[in-house]
Amino acid sequence: KTARLVFTLFDEDVVGGGQSIGSAHRKLVDILPGAKSNDAVSMLKSQVIDQLKQSGKLQEAITIQTNPETGEEETIVDQDIVMQAVNDMYSSSTKTDIKMTSK
Protein backbone atom coordinates (compact mmCIF):
# COMPACT_ATOMS: atom_id res chain seq x y z
CA LYS A 1 0.00 0.00 0.00
CA THR A 2 2.95 2.35 0.47
CA ALA A 3 4.44 3.68 -2.74
CA ARG A 4 8.23 3.91 -2.73
CA LEU A 5 10.74 5.42 -5.11
CA VAL A 6 13.98 3.55 -5.65
CA PHE A 7 17.12 5.44 -6.65
CA THR A 8 20.15 3.62 -8.02
CA LEU A 9 23.50 5.25 -8.73
CA PHE A 10 25.66 4.00 -11.61
CA ASP A 11 29.24 5.05 -12.29
CA GLU A 12 30.62 3.34 -15.36
CA ASP A 13 34.01 5.08 -14.99
CA VAL A 14 34.58 3.34 -11.64
CA VAL A 15 32.68 0.06 -11.91
CA GLY A 16 32.00 -0.38 -15.62
CA GLY A 17 29.45 -2.62 -17.21
CA GLY A 18 26.50 -0.65 -15.92
CA GLN A 19 26.58 -2.10 -12.41
CA SER A 20 25.13 -0.11 -9.54
CA ILE A 21 27.42 1.33 -6.88
CA GLY A 22 24.76 2.60 -4.52
CA SER A 23 21.03 2.71 -3.95
CA ALA A 24 18.38 4.16 -1.69
CA HIS A 25 14.62 4.09 -1.35
CA ARG A 26 12.17 6.55 0.11
CA LYS A 27 8.44 6.56 0.72
CA LEU A 28 6.73 8.73 -1.83
CA VAL A 29 5.05 10.71 0.94
CA ASP A 30 8.48 11.55 2.40
CA ILE A 31 9.49 13.18 -0.88
CA LEU A 32 6.07 14.73 -1.56
CA PRO A 33 4.77 15.63 1.91
CA GLY A 34 1.46 16.88 0.53
CA ALA A 35 0.52 13.35 -0.48
CA LYS A 36 -1.31 11.04 1.89
CA SER A 37 0.15 7.54 1.85
CA ASN A 38 -3.10 5.90 0.76
CA ASP A 39 -3.69 8.20 -2.20
CA ALA A 40 -0.20 9.27 -3.30
CA VAL A 41 -0.23 7.35 -6.57
CA SER A 42 -3.76 8.56 -7.42
CA MET A 43 -2.72 12.12 -6.60
CA LEU A 44 0.33 11.90 -8.87
CA LYS A 45 -1.71 10.39 -11.72
CA SER A 46 -4.25 13.16 -11.41
CA GLN A 47 -1.56 15.86 -11.39
CA VAL A 48 0.18 14.39 -14.44
CA ILE A 49 -3.12 14.20 -16.35
CA ASP A 50 -3.90 17.81 -15.39
CA GLN A 51 -0.41 18.89 -16.55
CA LEU A 52 -0.90 17.07 -19.87
CA LYS A 53 -4.33 18.72 -20.32
CA GLN A 54 -2.90 22.19 -19.62
CA SER A 55 -0.03 21.66 -22.07
CA GLY A 56 -2.39 20.32 -24.74
CA LYS A 57 -0.51 17.01 -24.93
CA LEU A 58 -3.04 14.66 -23.32
CA GLN A 59 -4.36 13.26 -26.61
CA GLU A 60 -0.79 12.79 -27.85
CA ALA A 61 0.30 11.08 -24.60
CA ILE A 62 -2.61 8.68 -24.18
CA THR A 63 -4.32 7.18 -27.21
CA ILE A 64 -6.79 4.36 -27.79
CA GLN A 65 -6.10 2.01 -30.69
CA THR A 66 -7.84 -1.12 -31.92
CA ASN A 67 -5.70 -4.24 -31.93
CA PRO A 68 -5.99 -5.63 -35.48
CA GLU A 69 -5.57 -9.23 -34.28
CA THR A 70 -8.12 -9.22 -31.46
CA GLY A 71 -10.36 -6.30 -32.37
CA GLU A 72 -10.10 -5.05 -28.76
CA GLU A 73 -9.32 -1.47 -27.83
CA GLU A 74 -5.92 -0.88 -26.25
CA THR A 75 -4.68 2.15 -24.35
CA ILE A 76 -1.28 3.31 -25.62
CA VAL A 77 0.76 5.59 -23.36
CA ASP A 78 3.71 7.57 -24.73
CA GLN A 79 6.08 7.27 -21.78
CA ASP A 80 8.40 10.02 -23.05
CA ILE A 81 5.60 12.60 -23.04
CA VAL A 82 4.37 11.47 -19.61
CA MET A 83 7.88 11.59 -18.12
CA GLN A 84 8.41 15.07 -19.57
CA ALA A 85 5.22 16.20 -17.80
CA VAL A 86 6.52 14.72 -14.52
CA ASN A 87 9.88 16.47 -15.00
CA ASP A 88 8.16 19.75 -15.79
CA MET A 89 6.08 19.48 -12.61
CA TYR A 90 8.70 18.36 -10.10
CA SER A 91 12.22 18.94 -11.41
CA SER A 92 12.67 22.42 -9.96
CA SER A 93 10.39 22.42 -6.94
CA THR A 94 11.24 19.15 -5.19
CA LYS A 95 14.55 19.04 -3.37
CA THR A 96 15.76 16.52 -0.82
CA ASP A 97 18.99 14.85 0.32
CA ILE A 98 19.22 11.10 -0.01
CA LYS A 99 22.10 9.08 1.42
CA MET A 100 23.04 6.21 -0.86
CA THR A 101 23.87 2.78 0.54
CA SER A 102 27.14 1.58 -1.00
CA LYS A 103 27.55 -1.93 -2.32
Contact map, one row per residue, 1 for C-alpha under 8 A:
1110000000000000000000000000000000001100000000000000000000000000000000000000000000000000000000000000000
1111000000000000000000000011000000001100000000000000000000000000000000000000000000000000000000000000000
1111100000000000000000000011100000001001100000000000000000000000000000000000000000000000000000000000000
0111110000000000000000001111000000000000000000000000000000000000000000000000000000000000000000000000000
0011111000000000000000001111000000000000000000000000000000000000000000000000000000000000000000000000000
0001111100000000000000111100000000000000000000000000000000000000000000000000000000000000000000000000000
0000111110000000000000111000000000000000000000000000000000000000000000000000000000000000000000000000000
0000011111000000000111110000000000000000000000000000000000000000000000000000000000000000000000000000000
0000001111100000000111100000000000000000000000000000000000000000000000000000000000000000000000000001000
0000000111110000011111000000000000000000000000000000000000000000000000000000000000000000000000000000000
0000000011111111011110000000000000000000000000000000000000000000000000000000000000000000000000000000000
0000000001111111111000000000000000000000000000000000000000000000000000000000000000000000000000000000000
0000000000111111000000000000000000000000000000000000000000000000000000000000000000000000000000000000000
0000000000111111000000000000000000000000000000000000000000000000000000000000000000000000000000000000000
0000000000111111111110000000000000000000000000000000000000000000000000000000000000000000000000000000000
0000000000111111111000000000000000000000000000000000000000000000000000000000000000000000000000000000000
0000000000010011111000000000000000000000000000000000000000000000000000000000000000000000000000000000000
0000000001110011111100000000000000000000000000000000000000000000000000000000000000000000000000000000000
0000000001110011111110000000000000000000000000000000000000000000000000000000000000000000000000000000000
0000000111100010011111100000000000000000000000000000000000000000000000000000000000000000000000000000001
0000000111100010001111100000000000000000000000000000000000000000000000000000000000000000000000000000011
0000000111000000000111110000000000000000000000000000000000000000000000000000000000000000000000000001111
0000011110000000000111111000000000000000000000000000000000000000000000000000000000000000000000000001110
0000011100000000000001111100000000000000000000000000000000000000000000000000000000000000000000000111100
0001111000000000000000111110000000000000000000000000000000000000000000000000000000000000000000000000000
0001110000000000000000011111011000000000000000000000000000000000000000000000000000000000000000000000000
0111100000000000000000001111111000000000000000000000000000000000000000000000000000000000000000000000000
0111100000000000000000000111111100101001000000000000000000000000000000000000000000000000000000000000000
0010000000000000000000000011111111111001000000000000000000000000000000000000000000000000000000000000000
0000000000000000000000000111111110000000000000000000000000000000000000000000000000000000000000000000000
0000000000000000000000000111111110000000000000000000000000000000000000000000000000000000000001010000000
0000000000000000000000000001111111100000000000000000000000000000000000000000000000000000000001000000000
0000000000000000000000000000111111110000000000000000000000000000000000000000000000000000000000000000000
0000000000000000000000000000100111110000000000000000000000000000000000000000000000000000000000000000000
0000000000000000000000000001100111111011001000000000000000000000000000000000000000000000000000000000000
0000000000000000000000000000100011111111000000000000000000000000000000000000000000000000000000000000000
1110000000000000000000000001100000111111000000000000000000000000000000000000000000000000000000000000000
1100000000000000000000000000000000011111100000000000000000000000000000000000000000000000000000000000000
0000000000000000000000000000000000111111111000000000000000000000000000000000000000000000000000000000000
0010000000000000000000000001100000111111111100000000000000000000000000000000000000000000000000000000000
0010000000000000000000000000000000000111111110000000000000000000000000000000000000000000000000000000000
0000000000000000000000000000000000000011111111000000000000000000000000000000000000000000000000000000000
0000000000000000000000000000000000100011111111100000000000000000000000000000000000000000000000000000000
0000000000000000000000000000000000000001111111110000000000000000000000000000000000000000000000000000000
0000000000000000000000000000000000000000111111111000000000000000000000000000000000000000000000000000000
0000000000000000000000000000000000000000011111111100000000000000000000000000000000000000000000000000000
0000000000000000000000000000000000000000001111111110000000000000000000000000000000000000000000000000000
0000000000000000000000000000000000000000000111111111000000000000000000000000000001001100000000000000000
0000000000000000000000000000000000000000000011111111100001000000000000000000000000000000000000000000000
0000000000000000000000000000000000000000000001111111110000000000000000000000000000000000000000000000000
0000000000000000000000000000000000000000000000111111111000000000000000000000000000001000100000000000000
0000000000000000000000000000000000000000000000011111111111001000000000000000000001001000000000000000000
0000000000000000000000000000000000000000000000001111111111000000000000000000000000000000000000000000000
0000000000000000000000000000000000000000000000000111111110000000000000000000000000000000000000000000000
0000000000000000000000000000000000000000000000000011111111000000000000000000000000000000000000000000000
0000000000000000000000000000000000000000000000000001111111100000000000000000000000000000000000000000000
0000000000000000000000000000000000000000000000000001111111111000000000000000000010000000000000000000000
0000000000000000000000000000000000000000000000001001101111111100000000000000000000000000000000000000000
0000000000000000000000000000000000000000000000000000000111111110000000000000000000000000000000000000000
0000000000000000000000000000000000000000000000000000000011111110000000000000010000000000000000000000000
0000000000000000000000000000000000000000000000000001000011111110000000000001111011000000000000000000000
0000000000000000000000000000000000000000000000000000000001111111000000000011110000000000000000000000000
0000000000000000000000000000000000000000000000000000000000111111100000000011100000000000000000000000000
0000000000000000000000000000000000000000000000000000000000000111110000001111000000000000000000000000000
0000000000000000000000000000000000000000000000000000000000000011111000001111000000000000000000000000000
0000000000000000000000000000000000000000000000000000000000000001111100111100000000000000000000000000000
0000000000000000000000000000000000000000000000000000000000000000111111111100000000000000000000000000000
0000000000000000000000000000000000000000000000000000000000000000011111110000000000000000000000000000000
0000000000000000000000000000000000000000000000000000000000000000001111100000000000000000000000000000000
0000000000000000000000000000000000000000000000000000000000000000001111110000000000000000000000000000000
0000000000000000000000000000000000000000000000000000000000000000011111111000000000000000000000000000000
0000000000000000000000000000000000000000000000000000000000000000011101111100000000000000000000000000000
0000000000000000000000000000000000000000000000000000000000000001111000111110000000000000000000000000000
0000000000000000000000000000000000000000000000000000000000000001111000011111000000000000000000000000000
0000000000000000000000000000000000000000000000000000000000000111100000001111100000000000000000000000000
0000000000000000000000000000000000000000000000000000000000001111100000000111110000000000000000000000000
0000000000000000000000000000000000000000000000000000000000001110000000000011111001000000000000000000000
0000000000000000000000000000000000000000000000000000000000011100000000000001111111000000000000000000000
0000000000000000000000000000000000000000000000000000000000001000000000000000111111100000000000000000000
0000000000000000000000000000000000000000000000000000000000000000000000000000011111110000000000000000000
0000000000000000000000000000000000000000000000000000000010001000000000000000011111111000000000000000000
0000000000000000000000000000000000000000000000010001000000001000000000000000111111111100000000000000000
0000000000000000000000000000000000000000000000000000000000000000000000000000001111111110000000000000000
0000000000000000000000000000000000000000000000000000000000000000000000000000000111111111000000000000000
0000000000000000000000000000000000000000000000010011000000000000000000000000000011111111100000000000000
0000000000000000000000000000000000000000000000010000000000000000000000000000000001111111111000000000000
0000000000000000000000000000000000000000000000000000000000000000000000000000000000111111111000000000000
0000000000000000000000000000000000000000000000000000000000000000000000000000000000011111111100000000000
0000000000000000000000000000000000000000000000000010000000000000000000000000000000001111111110000000000
0000000000000000000000000000000000000000000000000000000000000000000000000000000000000111111111000000000
0000000000000000000000000000000000000000000000000000000000000000000000000000000000000111111111000000000
0000000000000000000000000000000000000000000000000000000000000000000000000000000000000001111111100000000
0000000000000000000000000000000000000000000000000000000000000000000000000000000000000000111111100000000
0000000000000000000000000000001100000000000000000000000000000000000000000000000000000000011111110000000
0000000000000000000000000000000000000000000000000000000000000000000000000000000000000000000111111000000
0000000000000000000000000000001000000000000000000000000000000000000000000000000000000000000001111100000
0000000000000000000000000000000000000000000000000000000000000000000000000000000000000000000000111110000
0000000000000000000000010000000000000000000000000000000000000000000000000000000000000000000000011111000
0000000000000000000000010000000000000000000000000000000000000000000000000000000000000000000000001111100
0000000010000000000001110000000000000000000000000000000000000000000000000000000000000000000000000111110
0000000000000000000001110000000000000000000000000000000000000000000000000000000000000000000000000011111
0000000000000000000011100000000000000000000000000000000000000000000000000000000000000000000000000001111
0000000000000000000111000000000000000000000000000000000000000000000000000000000000000000000000000000111
